[in-house]
Amino acid sequence: MTRSAAPLIAAFLALPAPAAPPESRPGADFALVGRDDARRVRLVIELDGKPAEGVWAAGFAALVAFFDRDGNGHLDPAEAARLPAPAALRQVVWGHVAPTPGGGPAWGDLDTDSDGKVTRDEVAAFYRPRGFGGAVFVSARTAVPQKLSDALRVKLDADRDGKLTEAELLAAPKALAPLDANADELVSAAELVPGLRYPGATPALVTEPVAAAAPDPDGKRPSLLPLLAAAKGEPAEVWTARLGTRAAGTPVLERGAVAGDGFTSGGPRERWEVRAEPAARAADEVAAAAKSARRTFIESDADGDGRLDGVELEKPAALGLKFLLPFADRDGDARLARAELDGWLDLQAGLARGAVVVGVTDLGAGLFELLDADRDGALAPREVRSAAARVRAAGALKDGALDPTRLPRHAVVTVGRGRPSPELPAPARSGPEWFRAMDRNGDGDVSAAEFLGGAAAFQRLDADGDGLLSPAEAARAAPKK
């Protein structure tokens, strides 16, 4: 790997789909690109207990069936002309009832064997390399973490000599205490740099099929950088994402024998925090959009005949449904029947079941990111107290002072269904129910100020005497009789 490409830690690579049938594909291979190398990872996705590839195979079959007006099992040129463009299909699976019309697939790109008809396999072959049939990889880079790190170094540099010594890191609790304006025992991003919102960017900044992504050797924009040579061979890690709807429960990520709602990957110079998105968001958004569309249909059907004609579709409230005509008007009568709307919404729900997004937010190599261990955008007491120890353990101390060039680079990888989330997933908190209820600031510890059981009880539970109750200390507390 070249040095010019090495800094692009927020780079992903999905390799071309193998020739095996979709149902037998083992997962998507991509590369985690770091400062010194690229490690190949295989991501295996299960959706509601089924392989993601199988879910997409069913979705492509339903797509062909919907546009197959004469029901002969394949599409002719007129039928295929109504297929949505890849960008419009992305809108569909992300919950937009009325996608942008036009720009659909060219017949020559669909009818690859030139037999005058397009089968569901040919439809799948067109959409798969354009970001469908598996996970969509998206990427973002933001300057907010670096601004926080710069501000943090200024606040901790007591003698203003431009160096941050180990002694100044040890004094971090005293130096940062005045910043806690709301007295919640946290130093938030907004308290450190007024007006900042953490992390300041979402993976939606760059959304594109990775096979079509262009290299970005200068690192001037978030990039999905194809590095085929770097990702050859067997994967170094295999991740399994078991994602479900609300009824299917909490999403689970697995790396080998480790299973839960997330894990940390990478080495001393790169730290990848992999998290699962909440399960219900994608299904809820699609269901809400469908409910709204059906309500609009009923309200716009002035004559109650179960169809929206040209006059009814011109009403301002119904314009969104008017945009559906190029897709949903199956009989071509320039009207939208309720059955046609229901068929389109059912198709949308089916396709959305396979919509998996893997997003990476590159948080850079900064002091704030090193201390903010749970990646919640605020520095908790335990994180501030351990500032010197964390810097030392990262190998970022040189001659008794912080060497910023030695700080590890951080990124958060999220796996979920639907659109990229506007926020990073909240860190999971553990401990008994009473413990989590007392943890009012949500930092994963209970301080003496948060504890409701009295000073003597707090001291008894605080086994290491550090002034904070950890989940482990809380779990060892004997239940009251």
C-alpha positions as CSV (number, residue, x, y, z in Angstrom):
1,M,0.0,0.0,0.0
2,T,1.4,3.4,-0.9
3,R,2.0,6.1,1.7
4,S,-0.3,8.5,-0.2
5,A,-3.3,6.2,0.3
6,A,-2.3,5.1,3.8
7,P,-4.0,8.0,5.7
8,L,-7.4,7.2,4.3
9,I,-8.6,5.2,7.2
10,A,-12.2,5.7,6.3
11,A,-11.9,3.7,3.1
12,F,-13.9,0.6,2.3
13,L,-13.6,-1.9,-0.5
14,A,-16.3,-4.3,-1.6
15,L,-15.0,-6.9,-4.0
16,P,-16.8,-7.9,-7.2
17,A,-19.6,-10.4,-6.6
18,P,-18.4,-14.0,-7.3
19,A,-20.1,-16.1,-10.0
20,A,-21.8,-18.3,-7.4
21,P,-25.6,-18.0,-7.0
22,P,-26.6,-15.1,-4.7
23,E,-28.0,-17.4,-2.1
24,S,-24.7,-19.1,-1.6
25,R,-22.5,-16.0,-1.4
26,P,-20.6,-16.0,1.9
27,G,-20.7,-12.3,2.5
28,A,-19.1,-9.0,1.3
29,D,-15.4,-8.7,1.5
30,F,-13.9,-5.2,2.1
31,A,-10.7,-3.7,3.4
32,L,-10.1,-1.7,6.5
33,V,-7.4,0.8,5.3
34,G,-5.0,2.1,7.9
35,R,-1.8,4.0,8.0
36,D,0.4,1.0,7.2
37,D,-1.7,-1.7,5.6
38,A,-5.1,-2.8,4.6
39,R,-6.8,-5.8,6.4
40,R,-9.4,-7.8,4.6
41,V,-12.7,-8.4,6.4
42,R,-15.6,-10.5,5.4
43,L,-19.0,-9.3,6.5
44,V,-21.8,-11.9,6.7
45,I,-25.3,-10.5,7.1
46,E,-28.4,-12.2,8.3
47,L,-31.8,-10.4,8.1
48,D,-34.5,-11.8,10.4
49,G,-32.7,-15.1,10.5
50,K,-32.1,-15.3,6.7
51,P,-29.0,-14.6,4.6
52,A,-29.2,-11.1,3.2
53,E,-28.4,-12.4,-0.3
54,G,-31.6,-14.6,-0.2
55,V,-33.7,-11.6,1.0
56,W,-32.4,-9.6,-2.0
57,A,-33.1,-12.5,-4.4
58,A,-36.7,-12.4,-3.3
59,G,-36.8,-8.7,-3.6
60,F,-35.5,-8.7,-7.2
61,A,-38.1,-11.4,-8.1
62,A,-40.8,-9.1,-6.7
63,L,-39.5,-6.2,-8.6
64,V,-39.8,-8.1,-11.9
65,A,-43.2,-9.4,-11.0
66,F,-44.5,-5.9,-10.2
67,F,-43.4,-4.5,-13.6
68,D,-44.3,-7.6,-15.5
69,R,-47.8,-6.3,-16.6
70,D,-48.7,-9.3,-18.8
71,G,-47.5,-11.8,-16.3
72,N,-45.3,-13.9,-18.6
73,G,-42.4,-14.0,-16.2
74,H,-40.1,-11.6,-17.9
75,L,-39.9,-7.9,-19.0
76,D,-40.3,-6.6,-22.5
77,P,-38.8,-3.2,-23.5
78,A,-41.9,-1.3,-22.5
79,E,-42.1,-2.9,-19.1
80,A,-38.4,-2.6,-18.4
81,A,-38.6,1.1,-19.2
82,R,-40.5,1.6,-15.9
83,L,-37.7,0.1,-13.8
84,P,-36.3,2.7,-11.4
85,A,-32.8,4.1,-11.8
86,P,-30.3,2.8,-9.2
87,A,-30.5,6.2,-7.4
88,A,-34.3,6.0,-7.4
89,L,-34.3,2.5,-6.1
90,R,-32.0,3.6,-3.3
91,Q,-34.7,6.2,-2.4
92,V,-37.3,3.4,-2.4
93,V,-35.4,1.1,0.0
94,W,-34.7,4.1,2.3
95,G,-38.4,4.9,2.7
96,H,-39.2,7.5,0.0
97,V,-42.6,6.5,-1.4
98,A,-42.2,8.6,-4.6
99,P,-38.6,8.3,-5.9
100,T,-37.2,10.6,-8.6
101,P,-38.5,9.4,-12.0
102,G,-36.4,9.0,-15.2
103,G,-32.9,7.8,-15.9
104,G,-33.9,4.1,-15.7
105,P,-31.7,1.2,-17.0
106,A,-30.9,1.1,-20.7
107,W,-32.3,-1.9,-22.4
108,G,-28.9,-3.0,-23.6
109,D,-27.6,-3.0,-20.0
110,L,-30.5,-5.3,-19.0
111,D,-30.9,-7.7,-21.9
112,T,-27.3,-9.0,-21.8
113,D,-28.0,-12.1,-23.9
114,S,-29.9,-10.1,-26.5
115,D,-32.9,-12.5,-26.6
116,G,-35.4,-9.7,-26.4
117,K,-36.5,-10.3,-22.8
118,V,-35.2,-9.5,-19.4
119,T,-35.4,-12.1,-16.6
120,R,-35.1,-11.6,-12.9
121,D,-31.5,-12.8,-13.0
122,E,-30.7,-10.1,-15.6
123,V,-32.4,-7.5,-13.4
124,A,-30.4,-8.7,-10.4
125,A,-27.2,-8.7,-12.5
126,F,-27.9,-5.0,-13.4
127,Y,-28.6,-3.8,-9.8
128,R,-26.1,-5.8,-7.8
129,P,-22.9,-4.0,-9.0
130,R,-24.7,-0.7,-8.5
131,G,-25.0,-1.2,-4.7
132,F,-27.9,-3.6,-4.2
133,G,-28.0,-7.3,-3.2
134,G,-25.9,-6.7,-0.1
135,A,-24.6,-3.9,2.1
136,V,-24.1,-0.4,0.9
137,F,-20.8,1.1,2.2
138,V,-20.8,4.8,3.1
139,S,-18.1,7.0,4.5
140,A,-17.6,10.4,6.2
141,R,-14.8,12.4,7.5
142,T,-15.3,15.4,9.9
143,A,-13.0,18.1,11.3
144,V,-15.0,18.4,14.6
145,P,-12.9,15.8,16.6
146,Q,-9.7,17.7,15.7
147,K,-11.2,21.0,16.8
148,L,-12.1,19.3,20.1
149,S,-8.6,17.9,20.5
150,D,-7.0,21.2,19.8
151,A,-9.3,22.9,22.4
152,L,-8.6,20.2,24.9
153,R,-4.8,20.6,24.5
154,V,-5.1,24.3,25.1
155,K,-7.2,23.8,28.3
156,L,-4.7,21.3,29.7
157,D,-1.6,23.2,28.8
158,A,-1.3,25.0,32.2
159,D,2.0,26.8,31.5
160,R,1.0,27.7,27.9
161,D,4.3,26.5,26.5
162,G,2.7,24.6,23.7
163,K,3.6,21.2,25.2
164,L,1.3,18.9,27.1
165,T,3.3,17.1,29.8
166,E,2.4,14.0,31.7
167,A,2.0,16.2,34.8
168,E,-0.5,18.4,33.0
169,L,-2.4,15.3,31.9
170,L,-2.5,14.1,35.5
171,A,-4.0,17.4,36.4
172,A,-6.8,17.1,33.8
173,P,-9.7,16.7,36.3
174,K,-8.9,20.1,38.0
175,A,-8.2,21.8,34.6
176,L,-11.4,20.7,33.0
177,A,-13.8,21.0,36.0
178,P,-14.7,24.7,35.3
179,L,-16.0,23.7,31.9
180,D,-18.8,21.7,33.3
181,A,-21.4,24.5,33.0
182,N,-24.5,22.3,33.7
183,A,-22.9,20.4,36.6
184,D,-23.6,17.0,35.1
185,E,-20.0,15.8,35.8
186,L,-19.3,15.6,32.1
187,V,-17.3,17.8,29.7
188,S,-19.4,17.8,26.6
189,A,-18.3,18.7,23.1
190,A,-20.3,21.9,23.3
191,E,-18.8,22.8,26.6
192,L,-15.3,22.3,25.2
193,V,-16.0,24.2,22.0
194,P,-19.2,26.2,22.2
195,G,-21.6,25.5,19.4
196,L,-20.1,22.2,18.2
197,R,-22.2,19.1,17.7
198,Y,-20.5,15.8,18.0
199,P,-19.4,14.1,15.7
200,G,-20.3,16.8,13.3
201,A,-20.8,14.6,10.2
202,T,-22.8,11.5,9.2
203,P,-21.9,8.7,6.8
204,A,-24.5,10.0,4.4
205,L,-21.9,12.6,3.2
206,V,-20.7,9.9,0.7
207,T,-23.1,7.2,-0.5
208,E,-22.1,5.3,-3.5
209,P,-21.6,1.7,-4.6
210,V,-18.0,0.9,-3.7
211,A,-17.3,-0.7,-7.0
212,A,-17.9,2.7,-8.7
213,A,-15.9,4.8,-6.2
214,A,-13.0,6.8,-7.4
215,P,-9.6,7.0,-5.6
216,D,-8.9,10.1,-3.6
217,P,-5.1,10.1,-3.2
218,D,-5.0,13.6,-1.7
219,G,-7.5,12.7,1.1
220,K,-9.5,15.9,0.3
221,R,-12.9,14.2,0.6
222,P,-14.4,11.1,2.2
223,S,-13.5,8.2,-0.1
224,L,-14.4,4.7,-0.8
225,L,-11.1,3.7,-2.2
226,P,-10.8,0.6,-4.4
227,L,-7.6,-1.3,-3.4
228,L,-8.1,-4.7,-5.0
229,A,-4.5,-5.7,-4.5
230,A,-4.6,-4.9,-0.8
231,A,-7.6,-7.0,-0.2
232,K,-6.7,-10.2,-1.9
233,G,-6.5,-13.5,-0.1
234,E,-8.4,-14.9,2.9
235,P,-10.0,-12.4,5.3
236,A,-8.2,-11.6,8.5
237,E,-11.5,-11.3,10.3
238,V,-15.0,-12.5,9.8
239,W,-17.9,-10.3,11.1
240,T,-21.4,-11.6,11.3
241,A,-24.3,-9.1,11.6
242,R,-27.6,-10.6,12.7
243,L,-30.1,-7.8,12.1
244,G,-33.8,-7.9,12.7
245,T,-37.0,-5.9,12.8
246,R,-38.5,-4.7,16.1
247,A,-40.1,-8.1,16.6
248,A,-36.8,-9.9,16.1
249,G,-35.1,-8.1,19.0
250,T,-31.7,-6.5,19.5
251,P,-29.3,-6.7,16.6
252,V,-26.2,-8.7,17.2
253,L,-22.6,-8.4,15.9
254,E,-20.2,-11.3,16.1
255,R,-16.5,-11.5,15.6
256,G,-15.4,-15.1,16.2
257,A,-16.7,-16.1,19.6
258,V,-17.4,-12.5,20.6
259,A,-21.1,-11.5,20.3
260,G,-23.0,-8.5,21.4
261,D,-24.0,-5.0,20.2
262,G,-20.5,-4.1,19.2
263,F,-16.7,-4.7,19.5
264,T,-13.4,-3.1,18.8
265,S,-11.1,-4.1,16.0
266,G,-7.7,-2.8,14.7
267,G,-4.3,-2.5,16.3
268,P,-2.3,0.1,18.2
269,R,-2.3,2.7,15.4
270,E,-5.9,2.3,14.3
271,R,-9.0,1.6,16.4
272,W,-12.2,0.6,14.7
273,E,-15.3,0.6,16.9
274,V,-18.0,-1.5,15.3
275,R,-21.5,-1.0,16.5
276,A,-25.0,-2.2,15.5
277,E,-27.8,0.3,14.7
278,P,-31.1,0.0,16.6
279,A,-33.3,-2.7,15.0
280,A,-36.6,-0.9,14.5
281,R,-35.6,2.3,12.8
282,A,-35.6,1.2,9.1
283,A,-38.9,-0.8,9.4
284,D,-40.6,2.0,11.3
285,E,-39.6,4.6,8.7
286,V,-40.9,2.6,5.8
287,A,-44.1,1.7,7.6
288,A,-44.7,5.4,8.5
289,A,-44.1,6.5,4.9
290,A,-46.6,3.9,3.7
291,K,-49.2,4.9,6.2
292,S,-48.9,8.5,5.2
293,A,-49.2,7.7,1.5
294,R,-52.4,5.7,2.1
295,R,-53.9,8.4,4.2
296,T,-53.1,11.0,1.5
297,F,-54.7,8.7,-1.1
298,I,-58.0,8.5,0.9
299,E,-58.1,12.2,1.5
300,S,-57.4,13.0,-2.2
301,D,-60.0,10.6,-3.6
302,A,-62.8,13.1,-3.7
303,D,-65.3,11.0,-5.6
304,G,-64.5,7.8,-3.6
305,D,-64.0,5.6,-6.7
306,G,-60.7,4.1,-5.5
307,R,-58.7,5.9,-8.2
308,L,-56.9,9.2,-8.4
309,D,-57.4,10.8,-11.7
310,G,-55.6,13.8,-13.2
311,V,-57.7,16.4,-11.4
312,E,-57.3,14.7,-8.0
313,L,-53.6,14.2,-8.6
314,E,-53.1,17.9,-9.2
315,K,-54.1,18.8,-5.7
316,P,-51.1,20.1,-3.7
317,A,-51.5,17.3,-1.1
318,A,-51.4,14.6,-3.8
319,L,-48.4,15.8,-5.8
320,G,-46.2,13.2,-4.1
321,L,-48.5,10.4,-5.3
322,K,-48.6,12.0,-8.8
323,F,-44.8,11.3,-9.0
324,L,-45.6,7.6,-8.5
325,L,-47.4,7.3,-11.8
326,P,-44.3,6.4,-13.9
327,F,-43.7,3.5,-11.5
328,A,-47.0,2.4,-10.0
329,D,-49.5,2.9,-12.9
330,R,-49.4,-0.7,-14.0
331,D,-52.3,-0.5,-16.4
332,G,-51.1,2.7,-18.0
333,D,-54.3,4.6,-17.7
334,A,-52.7,7.7,-16.2
335,R,-54.6,7.1,-13.0
336,L,-53.4,5.7,-9.7
337,A,-55.7,3.0,-8.3
338,R,-55.6,2.0,-4.6
339,A,-54.6,-1.5,-5.6
340,E,-51.7,-0.1,-7.6
341,L,-50.6,2.1,-4.6
342,D,-50.8,-0.9,-2.3
343,G,-48.8,-3.0,-4.7
344,W,-46.1,-0.4,-4.9
345,L,-45.9,0.0,-1.1
346,D,-45.8,-3.7,-0.6
347,L,-42.9,-3.9,-3.1
348,Q,-41.2,-1.1,-1.3
349,A,-41.5,-2.8,2.1
350,G,-40.1,-6.0,0.6
351,L,-37.1,-4.3,-1.0
352,A,-36.4,-2.3,2.2
353,R,-36.0,-5.5,4.2
354,G,-32.7,-6.0,2.4
355,A,-31.4,-2.4,2.9
356,V,-28.3,-2.8,4.9
357,V,-25.9,0.2,5.4
358,V,-22.3,-0.1,6.7
359,G,-21.2,3.4,7.6
360,V,-17.8,4.6,8.7
361,T,-17.1,7.9,10.3
362,D,-13.4,8.8,10.4
363,L,-12.8,10.6,13.7
364,G,-9.1,11.2,13.1
365,A,-6.1,10.9,15.4
366,G,-6.8,13.3,18.3
367,L,-6.5,13.5,22.1
368,F,-10.2,13.9,22.6
369,E,-10.9,10.7,20.7
370,L,-8.3,8.8,22.7
371,L,-9.9,9.9,26.0
372,D,-13.6,9.6,24.9
373,A,-13.4,5.8,25.2
374,D,-17.1,5.1,24.9
375,R,-17.5,7.5,21.9
376,D,-20.4,9.4,23.3
377,G,-19.0,12.9,22.6
378,A,-18.3,13.8,26.2
379,L,-15.5,13.3,28.7
380,A,-16.7,11.5,31.9
381,P,-14.8,11.6,35.2
382,R,-13.2,8.2,34.7
383,E,-12.1,9.2,31.2
384,V,-10.6,12.5,32.4
385,R,-8.8,10.9,35.4
386,S,-7.2,8.3,33.2
387,A,-5.9,10.8,30.6
388,A,-2.2,10.3,31.4
389,A,-2.6,6.5,31.6
390,R,-4.4,6.4,28.2
391,V,-1.8,8.5,26.5
392,R,1.0,6.4,28.0
393,A,-0.7,3.1,27.0
394,A,-1.1,4.4,23.5
395,G,2.7,5.1,23.2
396,A,2.0,8.8,22.6
397,L,4.4,10.1,25.3
398,K,7.8,11.2,24.2
399,D,10.3,12.8,26.6
400,G,7.5,13.2,29.2
401,A,5.2,15.1,26.9
402,L,2.4,14.3,24.4
403,D,3.5,13.5,20.9
404,P,0.4,14.1,18.7
405,T,1.9,12.2,15.8
406,R,1.8,9.0,17.9
407,L,-1.9,9.2,18.8
408,P,-3.9,6.3,17.3
409,R,-6.5,7.0,14.6
410,H,-10.2,6.3,15.5
411,A,-13.2,5.4,13.4
412,V,-16.7,4.2,14.1
413,V,-18.2,1.5,11.9
414,T,-22.0,1.1,12.1
415,V,-24.0,-1.8,10.6
416,G,-27.8,-1.3,10.3
417,R,-30.9,-1.3,8.1
418,G,-32.3,1.6,6.2
419,R,-30.7,5.0,5.7
420,P,-27.4,6.1,7.3
421,S,-28.2,7.4,10.8
422,P,-27.7,11.1,11.5
423,E,-26.0,10.2,14.8
424,L,-23.6,7.6,16.0
425,P,-25.3,4.8,18.0
426,A,-25.3,5.5,21.7
427,P,-22.9,3.3,23.7
428,A,-24.4,0.3,25.5
429,R,-24.6,0.6,29.3
430,S,-24.4,-2.3,31.6
431,G,-25.1,-3.0,35.3
432,P,-28.1,-3.7,37.5
433,E,-31.3,-1.8,36.8
434,W,-30.9,0.3,40.0
435,F,-27.4,1.2,38.9
436,R,-28.5,2.4,35.4
437,A,-31.4,4.4,37.0
438,M,-29.0,6.3,39.2
439,D,-26.5,7.0,36.4
440,R,-28.3,10.2,35.5
441,N,-25.6,11.5,33.1
442,G,-25.4,8.2,31.3
443,D,-21.6,7.9,31.5
444,G,-21.6,4.3,32.6
445,D,-20.6,5.0,36.2
446,V,-22.4,6.2,39.3
447,S,-20.7,9.0,41.3
448,A,-21.2,9.9,44.9
449,A,-23.5,12.8,43.8
450,E,-25.7,10.4,41.8
451,F,-25.9,7.7,44.4
452,L,-29.1,7.7,46.4
453,G,-28.1,5.2,49.1
454,G,-26.0,7.4,51.5
455,A,-22.3,7.9,52.0
456,A,-21.7,4.8,54.0
457,A,-23.3,2.5,51.4
458,F,-21.4,4.2,48.6
459,Q,-18.1,3.7,50.3
460,R,-18.9,0.0,51.0
461,L,-19.7,-0.6,47.3
462,D,-16.8,1.5,46.0
463,A,-14.3,-1.4,46.3
464,D,-11.3,0.4,44.7
465,G,-12.0,3.7,46.4
466,D,-11.9,5.7,43.3
467,G,-15.1,7.7,44.0
468,L,-17.0,6.0,41.2
469,L,-19.2,2.9,41.2
470,S,-18.5,0.8,38.1
471,P,-21.0,-1.7,36.7
472,A,-18.8,-4.5,38.0
473,E,-18.9,-3.0,41.5
474,A,-22.6,-2.6,41.3
475,A,-23.1,-6.2,40.2
476,R,-21.3,-7.4,43.3
477,A,-23.6,-5.6,45.6
478,A,-25.6,-8.1,47.7
479,P,-29.4,-7.8,47.1
480,K,-31.4,-6.4,50.0
481,K,-33.5,-9.0,51.9
